[in-house]
Amino acid sequence: MKQTYLQLLRDFGAERIPHSGRSLLDHLKGTHDLLRMWGSRPATCRAGLFHSVYGTQTFDVSLIGFSQRCKVRHAIGPRAERLVFLFAVCDRDEFFDKIGVRKKYLIDTCRKRRILVTPNTVKALIEIEVANILEQIPNKGRISSRVMRVYERQCELAKRVLPGLAQRHSGEVFRAYEHRYGRAF
């Protein structure tokens, strides 16, 4: 991972923002590292490193506004930045609903418009979301059973498009959580 990426995230303030029991920067690096370990495409890994800099539907802290997308695009490339943008403006549950659908549209919840996406884009967004989920679970402590059911459902649906290593990792994370806290989901 390039130090310039980490420096840019520090410049945005990611080290100072708490996230799942540590800093947002730690979470972003962890998400990137999982994607890389799974063999995800480089643009997907870079998008994972920056996945919440604009904020998301569940993490309402934005490090940089959409008006400055060019700064992120210049740093990580247009494909990776588009994934970061889609991750910020779309309902992430919708990613999983698009598995196996031919014409794929995601809804930009900010501007209330449809965005045509390719199957590869949906796959990349799912990889980022699963890495985001799995990276957080061991660091958050006890998680509500409702949230854990959502996480489990999404990871189960994602198995159709995730690499084998990611599928195995998903099972390991859920088993470790269950061993620690019991099956409360």
C-alpha positions in Angstrom: 0.0 0.0 0.0 1.4 3.4 -1.0 2.3 5.7 1.8 0.8 8.5 -0.2 -2.6 6.9 0.2 -2.2 6.7 4.0 -0.9 10.3 4.1 -3.9 11.5 2.2 -6.2 9.7 4.6 -4.3 11.3 7.5 -4.7 14.7 5.8 -8.4 14.0 5.7 -8.4 13.3 9.4 -9.1 9.6 9.4 -6.7 9.0 12.3 -8.8 11.3 14.5 -12.2 9.7 13.8 -13.3 6.8 16.1 -14.6 3.7 14.3 -15.5 0.3 15.6 -13.3 0.5 18.7 -10.3 2.2 17.1 -9.6 4.9 14.4 -11.2 5.1 11.0 -7.8 4.9 9.5 -7.2 1.5 11.1 -10.5 0.2 9.8 -9.8 1.5 6.3 -6.4 -0.2 6.3 -7.9 -3.4 7.6 -10.6 -3.4 4.9 -7.9 -2.9 2.2 -5.8 -5.6 3.7 -8.6 -8.1 3.6 -9.4 -7.3 0.0 -5.8 -7.7 -1.0 -5.5 -11.0 0.9 -8.6 -12.3 -1.0 -7.0 -11.4 -4.3 -9.4 -8.6 -5.2 -8.6 -6.4 -8.1 -6.2 -3.5 -7.3 -8.9 -0.8 -7.9 -11.2 -2.7 -5.5 -8.5 -2.8 -2.9 -7.8 1.0 -3.3 -11.6 1.6 -3.1 -11.7 -0.5 0.1 -9.0 1.7 1.6 -11.1 4.9 0.9 -14.5 3.3 1.1 -16.1 5.7 3.6 -14.2 9.0 3.0 -17.5 10.5 1.7 -19.5 8.9 4.5 -22.0 6.1 4.0 -25.6 5.3 4.8 -24.5 4.0 8.3 -21.4 6.1 8.9 -22.5 9.7 8.6 -19.0 11.2 9.0 -17.6 12.5 5.8 -13.9 13.3 5.6 -14.2 15.1 2.3 -17.2 16.4 0.3 -18.4 15.2 -3.1 -17.3 18.6 -4.5 -13.7 17.4 -4.0 -14.1 14.0 -5.6 -11.4 15.0 -8.1 -8.8 14.9 -5.3 -9.7 11.3 -4.4 -9.9 10.3 -8.1 -6.5 11.7 -8.8 -5.0 9.8 -5.9 -6.6 6.3 -6.4 -7.8 6.4 -10.0 -11.2 6.8 -11.6 -12.5 3.2 -11.2 -11.6 3.0 -7.5 -13.1 6.5 -6.9 -16.3 5.6 -8.6 -16.6 2.5 -6.3 -16.0 4.8 -3.3 -18.7 7.2 -4.6 -21.2 4.4 -5.2 -20.5 2.9 -1.8 -21.3 6.3 -0.3 -24.5 7.2 -2.2 -26.2 3.8 -2.7 -28.1 1.6 -0.3 -25.7 -1.2 0.3 -28.4 -3.8 0.9 -29.2 -3.2 -2.8 -25.8 -4.6 -3.9 -26.8 -8.0 -2.7 -30.2 -7.8 -4.4 -28.4 -7.3 -7.8 -26.6 -10.7 -7.7 -27.7 -12.5 -10.9 -29.7 -9.6 -12.3 -28.9 -8.8 -15.9 -29.6 -5.1 -16.0 -28.2 -3.6 -12.9 -29.2 -0.2 -11.6 -28.4 1.2 -8.3 -30.3 4.1 -6.7 -28.3 7.2 -5.8 -30.1 7.9 -2.5 -28.8 11.5 -2.5 -30.0 12.6 -5.9 -32.8 10.0 -6.3 -31.6 8.7 -9.6 -30.7 5.4 -11.1 -27.1 4.6 -12.0 -26.4 1.8 -14.5 -23.6 -0.5 -13.2 -21.8 -3.5 -14.6 -21.8 -6.9 -13.0 -18.1 -6.4 -12.2 -19.0 -3.1 -10.4 -21.6 -4.9 -8.3 -19.1 -7.7 -7.5 -16.5 -5.1 -6.4 -19.0 -3.3 -4.2 -20.1 -6.6 -2.6 -16.4 -7.5 -2.0 -15.9 -4.1 -0.3 -19.0 -4.4 1.8 -18.1 -7.9 3.0 -14.6 -6.8 3.8 -16.0 -3.8 5.6 -18.3 -6.1 7.7 -15.8 -8.8 8.4 -13.1 -6.3 9.4 -15.4 -4.7 12.0 -16.9 -7.7 13.7 -13.8 -8.7 15.7 -13.2 -5.2 16.8 -16.7 -4.0 17.8 -17.4 -6.2 20.8 -21.0 -7.4 21.1 -23.1 -6.5 18.2 -26.9 -6.4 18.3 -28.6 -9.6 17.1 -30.5 -7.6 14.4 -27.3 -6.2 12.9 -25.6 -9.6 13.1 -28.5 -11.2 11.2 -28.1 -8.6 8.5 -24.3 -9.2 8.3 -24.9 -12.9 8.1 -27.5 -12.6 5.4 -25.3 -10.4 3.3 -22.3 -12.6 3.6 -24.3 -15.7 2.7 -25.7 -14.0 -0.4 -22.2 -12.8 -1.3 -20.9 -16.3 -1.5 -22.1 -16.5 -5.1 -19.6 -13.9 -6.1 -16.8 -13.9 -3.5 -13.5 -15.6 -4.0 -13.1 -18.9 -2.1 -10.7 -17.3 0.4 -13.2 -14.6 1.3 -15.9 -17.2 1.8 -13.7 -19.2 4.2 -12.7 -16.0 6.0 -16.4 -15.1 6.4 -17.2 -18.4 8.0 -14.2 -18.1 10.4 -15.2 -14.6 11.5 -18.8 -15.7 12.3 -17.6 -18.8 14.1 -15.2 -16.8 16.2 -17.9 -14.3 17.1 -20.3 -17.1 18.0 -17.6 -18.8 20.1 -17.0 -15.5 22.0 -20.6 -14.3 22.4 -22.8 -17.2 21.7 -25.2 -17.5 18.8 -27.4 -14.5 19.5 -28.3 -13.8 15.9 
